[in-house]
């Protein structure tokens, strides 16, 4: 999948709700990024982030411009969006929830 295809998938799911805000007062329009490849971690059951599986995903949304907030990523290998927390102590962000729906994760942030 390309960055353009990933962006088109999100836009098709969000539709005319680009300006709807979530519980943190963010809109999709203000926090959506041009998709970029990055590394995230899928933690192993019962493990901490440092022992999880590192995967290549598309970073598509950041809650805060400085990278300190929640993130939404897209894993084209399993066709799922993921809600991720910022990485700590040099570790990449950790995916804490997955869904087929970008908007479901955005509303739940």
One Martini backbone bead per residue (centre of mass of N, CA, C, O) as a GRO file, in nm:
protein
  109
    1UNK     BB    1   0.099   0.034   0.019
    2UNK     BB    2   0.037   0.363  -0.010
    3UNK     BB    3   0.000   0.676   0.105
    4UNK     BB    4  -0.242   0.745  -0.078
    5UNK     BB    5  -0.413   0.492  -0.009
    6UNK     BB    6  -0.428   0.544   0.293
    7UNK     BB    7  -0.563   0.821   0.280
    8UNK     BB    8  -0.816   0.726   0.122
    9UNK     BB    9  -0.921   0.533   0.340
   10UNK     BB   10  -0.974   0.744   0.555
   11UNK     BB   11  -1.160   0.933   0.396
   12UNK     BB   12  -1.377   0.710   0.346
   13UNK     BB   13  -1.442   0.672   0.658
   14UNK     BB   14  -1.501   0.976   0.740
   15UNK     BB   15  -1.591   1.173   0.532
   16UNK     BB   16  -1.790   1.445   0.663
   17UNK     BB   17  -1.611   1.422   0.962
   18UNK     BB   18  -1.347   1.611   0.974
   19UNK     BB   19  -1.484   1.826   1.207
   20UNK     BB   20  -1.509   1.627   1.417
   21UNK     BB   21  -1.492   1.576   1.758
   22UNK     BB   22  -1.339   1.462   2.028
   23UNK     BB   23  -1.273   1.435   2.368
   24UNK     BB   24  -1.007   1.636   2.306
   25UNK     BB   25  -1.097   1.844   2.063
   26UNK     BB   26  -1.036   1.701   1.801
   27UNK     BB   27  -0.970   1.688   1.461
   28UNK     BB   28  -0.898   1.534   1.182
   29UNK     BB   29  -0.791   1.771   1.015
   30UNK     BB   30  -0.569   1.872   1.243
   31UNK     BB   31  -0.426   1.555   1.283
   32UNK     BB   32  -0.371   1.473   1.010
   33UNK     BB   33  -0.147   1.292   0.811
   34UNK     BB   34   0.092   1.216   0.616
   35UNK     BB   35   0.186   0.924   0.544
   36UNK     BB   36   0.430   0.735   0.744
   37UNK     BB   37   0.685   0.542   0.802
   38UNK     BB   38   0.708   0.318   1.088
   39UNK     BB   39   0.769   0.214   1.421
   40UNK     BB   40   0.615  -0.042   1.615
   41UNK     BB   41   0.450  -0.205   1.896
   42UNK     BB   42   0.354  -0.539   1.972
   43UNK     BB   43   0.264  -0.672   2.242
   44UNK     BB   44   0.303  -0.916   2.439
   45UNK     BB   45   0.149  -1.108   2.636
   46UNK     BB   46   0.243  -0.969   2.945
   47UNK     BB   47   0.424  -0.750   2.819
   48UNK     BB   48   0.646  -0.527   2.742
   49UNK     BB   49   0.754  -0.319   2.495
   50UNK     BB   50   1.054  -0.443   2.483
   51UNK     BB   51   0.911  -0.750   2.398
   52UNK     BB   52   0.792  -0.687   2.140
   53UNK     BB   53   0.669  -0.649   1.820
   54UNK     BB   54   0.819  -0.513   1.549
   55UNK     BB   55   0.661  -0.281   1.318
   56UNK     BB   56   0.547  -0.174   1.008
   57UNK     BB   57   0.392   0.148   0.975
   58UNK     BB   58   0.140   0.393   0.946
   59UNK     BB   59   0.145   0.724   1.011
   60UNK     BB   60  -0.172   0.929   1.043
   61UNK     BB   61  -0.182   1.030   1.358
   62UNK     BB   62  -0.160   1.316   1.588
   63UNK     BB   63  -0.241   1.470   1.876
   64UNK     BB   64   0.055   1.593   1.884
   65UNK     BB   65   0.311   1.769   1.739
   66UNK     BB   66   0.540   1.650   1.954
   67UNK     BB   67   0.450   1.326   2.003
   68UNK     BB   68   0.311   1.288   2.312
   69UNK     BB   69   0.067   1.146   2.203
   70UNK     BB   70  -0.146   1.000   2.043
   71UNK     BB   71  -0.182   0.740   1.788
   72UNK     BB   72  -0.237   0.659   1.442
   73UNK     BB   73  -0.223   0.349   1.272
   74UNK     BB   74  -0.127   0.148   0.978
   75UNK     BB   75  -0.165  -0.204   0.895
   76UNK     BB   76  -0.130  -0.357   0.588
   77UNK     BB   77  -0.079  -0.660   0.675
   78UNK     BB   78  -0.384  -0.658   0.852
   79UNK     BB   79  -0.594  -0.433   0.810
   80UNK     BB   80  -0.519  -0.214   1.057
   81UNK     BB   81  -0.582  -0.011   1.309
   82UNK     BB   82  -0.395   0.188   1.559
   83UNK     BB   83  -0.351   0.254   1.897
   84UNK     BB   84  -0.097   0.473   2.028
   85UNK     BB   85   0.166   0.516   2.233
   86UNK     BB   86   0.423   0.659   2.339
   87UNK     BB   87   0.741   0.636   2.357
   88UNK     BB   88   0.992   0.500   2.584
   89UNK     BB   89   1.316   0.489   2.638
   90UNK     BB   90   1.361   0.446   2.306
   91UNK     BB   91   1.089   0.342   2.231
   92UNK     BB   92   0.846   0.269   2.049
   93UNK     BB   93   0.544   0.276   1.991
   94UNK     BB   94   0.235   0.144   2.138
   95UNK     BB   95  -0.002  -0.083   2.071
   96UNK     BB   96  -0.342  -0.096   2.236
   97UNK     BB   97  -0.526  -0.094   1.967
   98UNK     BB   98  -0.762  -0.246   1.731
   99UNK     BB   99  -0.903  -0.164   1.394
  100UNK     BB  100  -1.096  -0.111   1.106
  101UNK     BB  101  -1.158   0.175   1.245
  102UNK     BB  102  -1.055   0.489   1.253
  103UNK     BB  103  -1.294   0.643   1.399
  104UNK     BB  104  -1.309   0.470   1.652
  105UNK     BB  105  -1.025   0.554   1.759
  106UNK     BB  106  -1.062   0.859   1.754
  107UNK     BB  107  -1.306   0.869   1.955
  108UNK     BB  108  -1.129   0.700   2.189
  109UNK     BB  109  -0.888   0.905   2.268
   0.00000   0.00000   0.00000
